[in-house]
Amino acid sequence: MLFNKNKLLSLLVSLSVVTCGKNSRSKYLIGEPLVQTINEGVAISEDERTAVFFDDRVGYFHLIDLGSMTLKNSIEAEPQNKKSTVYVNHDGKYFVAFASKSLAIYDVNGLKTLNPLNFQGTPISVALSQSQDFLVVYDDLGSVGILNLSESGEVTGSFLGGPVVTGNQQILAGDIDSKNTLILALSEGSFSFIDLGRTIEQQQYVLETRELGYEEVSWIAPLKDSDLMMMTSKNEIILYDMAANTEIEKMSFSDVGNSLFLSKSPTPHVLVRSSSTQISVIFPDSSQHLSSANIAHATQEYQIIGSRLDSTQNNISLVLNGFLENVRHVKLRLSDNLVVSSRDMVGDIRVRQADDFIFVKYPSPLGYLEKLSLSSENNMTLKKFNLPYLD
């Protein structure tokens, strides 16, 4: 099945979207890129109860309780962790700070593990296993770092490997599946499936290699609690069953359009320009096929800088960057084209999306945060949390 027109939805939105070169089909490497323009330095736990960010005005990491919108803790960063990008685990029990040649793991009380991996480059992408046991970090020199972590972020094992996994093939893209296997697409069309636990035990890559035949794979997204993975290659969007070693379905970019944005949160999806006036969203549906929904739009131009699709909740949210530092957030219900929420924000802000709210960090020296509800007027703010640390 190449394209199911019966599944085509028309989502009427008064916006336009243009290609964001940084988020088009370029290399996404392993997991998720650490630096993205709109959310740089801000992370929200998967359970959406904790936010963590580094504030370079005072040199502290701030942990925010998103239920009460209060400050949990402020932790002074080590000198090598200034200007850090952060990544937080599922339930907010620990976070990881990445900087040039540096990685540090902090628990909620500020206890830390410094540089459990001896990187010579700058970490640029990261993947956390669905079981929360393994963290994989990729740097700009091609090094692959693997950490085995406890529930509180204690390092129980580690391995640092190079970019050549097998033969002379280089890593193009990768991620961790539901069985704690690191899946890597390689430069000559083959795939390596790395056993993370055994790799740490033996201090060398322990892997199986398969020839799947896809050219120039740039993005891999394993589905949660599933043997399926979604990926993009040079010319196609593919849904693949790893257990059966079988291609389930694929769509050609020549049929659906040029790629604009790739996201794994929480349902993997690809946004493509299907015509001069339409954007299509491609995603795996509950019947284990690729579905497509169209977004029709008007004349004002925006860049896509964030996208969150939850197929189980029947909605998609977009963060869009316009002119004069105008940022728009739009949430839509897929089944009947309803615009559930639309908000415009102005300024050099950082935005993180959640299921029912957006978290906004403003560039205030004193500290200023907002939690904006998408279903009610119950908005919350937190201000002046930097005051104790300002000179």
Secondary structure by P-SEA (a helix, b strand, c coil): cccccccbbbbbcccccccccccccccccccccccccccccccccccccbbbbbcccccbbbbbccccccccbbbbbcccccbbbbbbcccccbbbbbcccbbbbbcccccccccccccccccccccccccccbbbbbcccbbbbbbbbcccccccccccccccccccccccccccccccbbbbbccccbbbbbaaaaaaaaccccccccccccccccbbbbcccccccccccccbbbbbbcccccccccccccccccccccccccccbbbbbccccbbbbbbbccccbbbbbbbbbccbbbbbcbbbbbccccbbbbbbbbccbbbbbbbbbcccccccbbbbbbcbbbbbbcccbbbbbcccccbbbbbccccccbbbbbccccccccc
